[in-house]
């Protein structure tokens, strides 16, 4: 199935696009989507492990199942004062 992925600016600079489509198996998890991204874009490897996954506006765990109509966002945490 195709899953929509949205990337934060730091990750989008690496892939060249803020929104992507990745192909994963049915009943794929957030971890599967992350792995599909790493397979297609190996240059994400240094940063993607630190990205927070968000599905439907909520933080998602790696084991959460993703459905075709959902968008998975990978956002880099921001620190500041």
CNS distance restraints for C-alpha pairs under 8 A (distance, minus, plus):
assign (resid   1 and name CA) (resid  23 and name CA) 5.52 0.50 0.50
assign (resid   1 and name CA) (resid  24 and name CA) 5.47 0.50 0.50
assign (resid   1 and name CA) (resid  25 and name CA) 5.78 0.50 0.50
assign (resid   1 and name CA) (resid  26 and name CA) 5.90 0.50 0.50
assign (resid   1 and name CA) (resid  68 and name CA) 6.54 0.50 0.50
assign (resid   2 and name CA) (resid  21 and name CA) 6.12 0.50 0.50
assign (resid   2 and name CA) (resid  22 and name CA) 5.56 0.50 0.50
assign (resid   2 and name CA) (resid  23 and name CA) 4.64 0.50 0.50
assign (resid   2 and name CA) (resid  24 and name CA) 6.45 0.50 0.50
assign (resid   2 and name CA) (resid  68 and name CA) 6.18 0.50 0.50
assign (resid   3 and name CA) (resid  21 and name CA) 5.52 0.50 0.50
assign (resid   3 and name CA) (resid  22 and name CA) 5.39 0.50 0.50
assign (resid   3 and name CA) (resid  23 and name CA) 6.37 0.50 0.50
assign (resid   3 and name CA) (resid  24 and name CA) 7.29 0.50 0.50
assign (resid   3 and name CA) (resid  33 and name CA) 7.86 0.50 0.50
assign (resid   3 and name CA) (resid  66 and name CA) 7.94 0.50 0.50
assign (resid   3 and name CA) (resid  67 and name CA) 7.41 0.50 0.50
assign (resid   3 and name CA) (resid  68 and name CA) 5.40 0.50 0.50
assign (resid   3 and name CA) (resid  69 and name CA) 7.43 0.50 0.50
assign (resid   3 and name CA) (resid  70 and name CA) 7.05 0.50 0.50
assign (resid   3 and name CA) (resid  71 and name CA) 6.62 0.50 0.50
assign (resid   3 and name CA) (resid  72 and name CA) 7.54 0.50 0.50
assign (resid   4 and name CA) (resid  19 and name CA) 7.14 0.50 0.50
assign (resid   4 and name CA) (resid  20 and name CA) 5.90 0.50 0.50
assign (resid   4 and name CA) (resid  21 and name CA) 4.71 0.50 0.50
assign (resid   4 and name CA) (resid  22 and name CA) 6.64 0.50 0.50
assign (resid   4 and name CA) (resid  68 and name CA) 7.75 0.50 0.50
assign (resid   4 and name CA) (resid  70 and name CA) 6.97 0.50 0.50
assign (resid   4 and name CA) (resid  71 and name CA) 4.84 0.50 0.50
assign (resid   4 and name CA) (resid  72 and name CA) 6.32 0.50 0.50
assign (resid   5 and name CA) (resid  19 and name CA) 5.62 0.50 0.50
assign (resid   5 and name CA) (resid  20 and name CA) 5.10 0.50 0.50
assign (resid   5 and name CA) (resid  21 and name CA) 5.95 0.50 0.50
assign (resid   5 and name CA) (resid  22 and name CA) 7.20 0.50 0.50
assign (resid   5 and name CA) (resid  71 and name CA) 5.59 0.50 0.50
assign (resid   5 and name CA) (resid  72 and name CA) 4.86 0.50 0.50
assign (resid   5 and name CA) (resid  73 and name CA) 5.58 0.50 0.50
assign (resid   5 and name CA) (resid  74 and name CA) 7.59 0.50 0.50
assign (resid   6 and name CA) (resid  18 and name CA) 5.65 0.50 0.50
assign (resid   6 and name CA) (resid  19 and name CA) 4.55 0.50 0.50
assign (resid   6 and name CA) (resid  20 and name CA) 6.48 0.50 0.50
assign (resid   6 and name CA) (resid  71 and name CA) 7.07 0.50 0.50
assign (resid   6 and name CA) (resid  72 and name CA) 6.26 0.50 0.50
assign (resid   6 and name CA) (resid  73 and name CA) 4.50 0.50 0.50
assign (resid   6 and name CA) (resid  74 and name CA) 6.36 0.50 0.50
assign (resid   7 and name CA) (resid  11 and name CA) 5.71 0.50 0.50
assign (resid   7 and name CA) (resid  12 and name CA) 5.50 0.50 0.50
assign (resid   7 and name CA) (resid  17 and name CA) 7.87 0.50 0.50
assign (resid   7 and name CA) (resid  18 and name CA) 5.00 0.50 0.50
assign (resid   7 and name CA) (resid  19 and name CA) 6.30 0.50 0.50
assign (resid   7 and name CA) (resid  73 and name CA) 5.78 0.50 0.50
assign (resid   7 and name CA) (resid  74 and name CA) 5.13 0.50 0.50
assign (resid   7 and name CA) (resid  75 and name CA) 6.20 0.50 0.50
assign (resid   8 and name CA) (resid  12 and name CA) 5.99 0.50 0.50
assign (resid   8 and name CA) (resid  18 and name CA) 6.77 0.50 0.50
assign (resid   8 and name CA) (resid  73 and name CA) 7.75 0.50 0.50
assign (resid   8 and name CA) (resid  74 and name CA) 6.34 0.50 0.50
assign (resid   8 and name CA) (resid  75 and name CA) 4.90 0.50 0.50
assign (resid   8 and name CA) (resid  76 and name CA) 6.34 0.50 0.50
assign (resid   9 and name CA) (resid  13 and name CA) 6.15 0.50 0.50
assign (resid   9 and name CA) (resid  18 and name CA) 6.89 0.50 0.50
assign (resid  10 and name CA) (resid  14 and name CA) 7.09 0.50 0.50
assign (resid  10 and name CA) (resid  76 and name CA) 7.41 0.50 0.50
assign (resid  11 and name CA) (resid  15 and name CA) 6.64 0.50 0.50
assign (resid  11 and name CA) (resid  18 and name CA) 7.74 0.50 0.50
assign (resid  11 and name CA) (resid  44 and name CA) 6.96 0.50 0.50
assign (resid  11 and name CA) (resid  47 and name CA) 7.43 0.50 0.50
assign (resid  11 and name CA) (resid  48 and name CA) 7.52 0.50 0.50
assign (resid  11 and name CA) (resid  76 and name CA) 7.95 0.50 0.50
assign (resid  12 and name CA) (resid  16 and name CA) 5.47 0.50 0.50
assign (resid  12 and name CA) (resid  17 and name CA) 5.03 0.50 0.50
assign (resid  12 and name CA) (resid  18 and name CA) 4.69 0.50 0.50
assign (resid  12 and name CA) (resid  19 and name CA) 7.88 0.50 0.50
assign (resid  13 and name CA) (resid  17 and name CA) 6.99 0.50 0.50
assign (resid  13 and name CA) (resid  18 and name CA) 7.92 0.50 0.50
assign (resid  14 and name CA) (resid  43 and name CA) 6.77 0.50 0.50
assign (resid  14 and name CA) (resid  44 and name CA) 6.68 0.50 0.50
assign (resid  15 and name CA) (resid  41 and name CA) 6.64 0.50 0.50
assign (resid  15 and name CA) (resid  44 and name CA) 7.78 0.50 0.50
assign (resid  22 and name CA) (resid  33 and name CA) 7.18 0.50 0.50
assign (resid  22 and name CA) (resid  36 and name CA) 6.64 0.50 0.50
assign (resid  22 and name CA) (resid  37 and name CA) 7.03 0.50 0.50
assign (resid  23 and name CA) (resid  36 and name CA) 7.21 0.50 0.50
assign (resid  24 and name CA) (resid  28 and name CA) 6.19 0.50 0.50
assign (resid  24 and name CA) (resid  32 and name CA) 6.89 0.50 0.50
assign (resid  24 and name CA) (resid  33 and name CA) 6.62 0.50 0.50
assign (resid  24 and name CA) (resid  36 and name CA) 6.94 0.50 0.50
assign (resid  26 and name CA) (resid  67 and name CA) 7.98 0.50 0.50
assign (resid  27 and name CA) (resid  65 and name CA) 5.96 0.50 0.50
assign (resid  27 and name CA) (resid  66 and name CA) 6.58 0.50 0.50
assign (resid  27 and name CA) (resid  67 and name CA) 7.07 0.50 0.50
assign (resid  28 and name CA) (resid  32 and name CA) 5.73 0.50 0.50
assign (resid  28 and name CA) (resid  33 and name CA) 7.13 0.50 0.50
assign (resid  28 and name CA) (resid  65 and name CA) 5.64 0.50 0.50
assign (resid  28 and name CA) (resid  66 and name CA) 5.74 0.50 0.50
assign (resid  28 and name CA) (resid  67 and name CA) 7.67 0.50 0.50
assign (resid  29 and name CA) (resid  33 and name CA) 6.48 0.50 0.50
assign (resid  29 and name CA) (resid  62 and name CA) 6.43 0.50 0.50
assign (resid  29 and name CA) (resid  63 and name CA) 5.50 0.50 0.50
assign (resid  29 and name CA) (resid  64 and name CA) 5.25 0.50 0.50
assign (resid  29 and name CA) (resid  65 and name CA) 4.18 0.50 0.50
assign (resid  29 and name CA) (resid  66 and name CA) 5.39 0.50 0.50
assign (resid  30 and name CA) (resid  34 and name CA) 6.20 0.50 0.50
assign (resid  30 and name CA) (resid  53 and name CA) 7.44 0.50 0.50
assign (resid  30 and name CA) (resid  60 and name CA) 7.33 0.50 0.50
assign (resid  30 and name CA) (resid  61 and name CA) 6.91 0.50 0.50
assign (resid  30 and name CA) (resid  62 and name CA) 4.80 0.50 0.50
assign (resid  30 and name CA) (resid  63 and name CA) 6.23 0.50 0.50
assign (resid  30 and name CA) (resid  64 and name CA) 5.78 0.50 0.50
assign (resid  30 and name CA) (resid  65 and name CA) 6.40 0.50 0.50
assign (resid  30 and name CA) (resid  66 and name CA) 6.34 0.50 0.50
assign (resid  30 and name CA) (resid  72 and name CA) 7.63 0.50 0.50
assign (resid  31 and name CA) (resid  35 and name CA) 6.15 0.50 0.50
assign (resid  31 and name CA) (resid  62 and name CA) 4.57 0.50 0.50
assign (resid  31 and name CA) (resid  63 and name CA) 6.49 0.50 0.50
assign (resid  32 and name CA) (resid  36 and name CA) 6.13 0.50 0.50
assign (resid  33 and name CA) (resid  37 and name CA) 6.30 0.50 0.50
assign (resid  34 and name CA) (resid  38 and name CA) 6.35 0.50 0.50
assign (resid  34 and name CA) (resid  48 and name CA) 7.72 0.50 0.50
assign (resid  35 and name CA) (resid  39 and name CA) 6.11 0.50 0.50
assign (resid  36 and name CA) (resid  40 and name CA) 6.26 0.50 0.50
assign (resid  37 and name CA) (resid  41 and name CA) 5.74 0.50 0.50
assign (resid  37 and name CA) (resid  42 and name CA) 7.78 0.50 0.50
assign (resid  37 and name CA) (resid  44 and name CA) 7.83 0.50 0.50
assign (resid  38 and name CA) (resid  42 and name CA) 4.92 0.50 0.50
assign (resid  38 and name CA) (resid  43 and name CA) 7.59 0.50 0.50
assign (resid  38 and name CA) (resid  44 and name CA) 6.14 0.50 0.50
assign (resid  38 and name CA) (resid  45 and name CA) 6.31 0.50 0.50
assign (resid  38 and name CA) (resid  48 and name CA) 7.94 0.50 0.50
assign (resid  44 and name CA) (resid  48 and name CA) 5.50 0.50 0.50
assign (resid  45 and name CA) (resid  49 and name CA) 6.97 0.50 0.50
assign (resid  47 and name CA) (resid  51 and name CA) 6.82 0.50 0.50
assign (resid  48 and name CA) (resid  74 and name CA) 7.72 0.50 0.50
assign (resid  50 and name CA) (resid  76 and name CA) 6.74 0.50 0.50
assign (resid  50 and name CA) (resid  77 and name CA) 7.71 0.50 0.50
assign (resid  51 and name CA) (resid  74 and name CA) 5.47 0.50 0.50
assign (resid  51 and name CA) (resid  75 and name CA) 5.14 0.50 0.50
assign (resid  51 and name CA) (resid  76 and name CA) 4.56 0.50 0.50
assign (resid  51 and name CA) (resid  77 and name CA) 6.64 0.50 0.50
assign (resid  52 and name CA) (resid  59 and name CA) 7.07 0.50 0.50
assign (resid  52 and name CA) (resid  60 and name CA) 7.86 0.50 0.50
assign (resid  52 and name CA) (resid  73 and name CA) 7.94 0.50 0.50
assign (resid  52 and name CA) (resid  74 and name CA) 5.47 0.50 0.50
assign (resid  52 and name CA) (resid  75 and name CA) 5.14 0.50 0.50
assign (resid  52 and name CA) (resid  76 and name CA) 6.13 0.50 0.50
assign (resid  52 and name CA) (resid  77 and name CA) 6.84 0.50 0.50
assign (resid  53 and name CA) (resid  59 and name CA) 5.88 0.50 0.50
assign (resid  53 and name CA) (resid  60 and name CA) 5.38 0.50 0.50
assign (resid  53 and name CA) (resid  61 and name CA) 7.21 0.50 0.50
assign (resid  53 and name CA) (resid  72 and name CA) 6.73 0.50 0.50
assign (resid  53 and name CA) (resid  73 and name CA) 5.67 0.50 0.50
assign (resid  53 and name CA) (resid  74 and name CA) 4.69 0.50 0.50
assign (resid  53 and name CA) (resid  75 and name CA) 6.52 0.50 0.50
assign (resid  54 and name CA) (resid  58 and name CA) 5.28 0.50 0.50
assign (resid  54 and name CA) (resid  59 and name CA) 4.48 0.50 0.50
assign (resid  54 and name CA) (resid  60 and name CA) 5.22 0.50 0.50
assign (resid  54 and name CA) (resid  72 and name CA) 5.84 0.50 0.50
assign (resid  54 and name CA) (resid  73 and name CA) 5.03 0.50 0.50
assign (resid  54 and name CA) (resid  74 and name CA) 6.39 0.50 0.50
assign (resid  54 and name CA) (resid  75 and name CA) 7.57 0.50 0.50
assign (resid  55 and name CA) (resid  59 and name CA) 6.44 0.50 0.50
assign (resid  55 and name CA) (resid  60 and name CA) 5.91 0.50 0.50
assign (resid  55 and name CA) (resid  70 and name CA) 6.93 0.50 0.50
assign (resid  55 and name CA) (resid  71 and name CA) 6.18 0.50 0.50
assign (resid  55 and name CA) (resid  72 and name CA) 5.01 0.50 0.50
assign (resid  55 and name CA) (resid  73 and name CA) 6.46 0.50 0.50
assign (resid  56 and name CA) (resid  70 and name CA) 6.94 0.50 0.50
assign (resid  56 and name CA) (resid  71 and name CA) 7.09 0.50 0.50
assign (resid  56 and name CA) (resid  72 and name CA) 7.75 0.50 0.50
assign (resid  60 and name CA) (resid  64 and name CA) 6.31 0.50 0.50
assign (resid  66 and name CA) (resid  70 and name CA) 6.67 0.50 0.50
assign (resid  66 and name CA) (resid  72 and name CA) 7.91 0.50 0.50
